[in-house]
Amino acid sequence: MSTAKELARAEWLNHADTRAVMEALGNSARFVGGAVRNELLGEPVSDIDIATSETPQRATELLAAKGIRVVPTGIDHGTVTAVTPSRHFEITTLRVDVKTDGRHADVAFTGDWVEDAKRRDFTINALYADADGTVHDPLGTGREDLKAGRVRFIGEAEARIREDYLRILRFFRFHAWYGKGEPDSEGLKAVAALRDGLRQLSGERIRDELLKIAAADNAGPAFRQMAAVGILSIVLPEASRLDRFEKLVDIEANQLFTSTPLLRLASALDLDANGVEALAGGLKLSNKDRERIEKMLTDKTKIVAYLSIREVRKALYLMGVELFKDRVMLGWAEDRKGHNTFQWRAMLAMADSWVRPDFPLTGQMIMAAGVPEGPEIGRVRREVEEWWIDADFTDDEFSIIERLKAIVQATVY
């Protein structure tokens, strides 16, 4: 089944670099997967993947002949990457799986588009398009499922999952992003039956999928469904606060803004520093992400909807913008009253426009007030800074010096 030139006006398809790659490969190549699916749905297109009947070696030769640099990113699995000034294109030879172990697959190359489509995960991802925008649906079910919002495994669901257990999480991810109504019953039954296979996967792969699910507008129901069939207890057993997670997702959907997937994921957790450390080790989080989660879950600064403007400025100075906004979002999701929307939004707006003031007291000024060089300078500076913060960051230099003198007279011997 195909539809002539349906995507002919797609901006990404008509970009000069895209055309150069497709012209180099000739009639052997088609766009596949996410770019086709998202364009049909009117959603943004990020990655552009290409399938070709040429072998990786031949595809490399064709691209190089047109001056396009090629990187053998996954040559054993038939994948090379074409590097152009505007983007990278992942190009994979049509293939069939010869042997799988739930994580990796041994493949054989083929020239059959239908066989290539059969080895993919979901029907909505087995859609192809020619360089002129003609859409192909080799299995005859992808377009219909895409329109209906059905995320269905290709062929037998359990067979597809056993090929790669990550497809269990991908099932929930794609339903969260593209599905309508309840998940496909056959798929749901299969992922529940084979959920222990997730234990074979690396922390990195699980982390990436969890964050992609968390980023979806329907992340709340997706996490609840994962919990109901025993999957969340395997991949994120620390998720004891799904109530807060769902509330945060709902707030963002209703207020038309989004936080980062990491904040959403963290909102489902209730951990101390040791718990965050263990989580970070299991999911292979970066040090930056680990520190961010630890701060937002353990920080004790009072963040409530009724903070005064002065208190907001103080919190911003002491916490920094990122932690302040994280805590505001968590506080908003904890707010049982539900009628403080204006206050929460106002605090976020203040954080976005806030410029951190510079504390004007220097070491030389402190020594000039009679403090000897050494650790006393730092102590006195901190005391004056605490007063300055409580004074709402006054720029009255006379008042600052007077406070400095008072502290020196009272505490420096």
ABEGO torsion letter per residue (X at the ends): XBBBGAAAABAAAABAAAAAAAAAAEAABBBBEAAAAAAAAGBBBABBBBBBABBAAAAAAAAAAAGBBBBBABAAAGBBBBBBAABBBBBBBBBBBABBAGABBBBBBBABAAAAAAABABAAAABBBBAAGBBBBAAGAAAAAAAAGBBBBBEBAAAAAAABAAAAAAAAAAAAAABBEBBBAAAAAAAAAAAAAAAABBAAAAAAAAAAAAABAAAAAAAAAAAAAGAAAAABAABABAAAAAAAAAAAAAAGBBBBAAAAAAAABBBBAAAAAAAAAAAGBBAAAAAAAAAAAABABBBBAABBAAAAAAAAAAAEAAAAAAAAAAAAAABAAGAAAAAAAAAAAAAAABBBBBBABBAAAAAAAGBBBEAAAAAAAAAAAAAAAAAGGBABAAAAAAAAAAAAAAABX
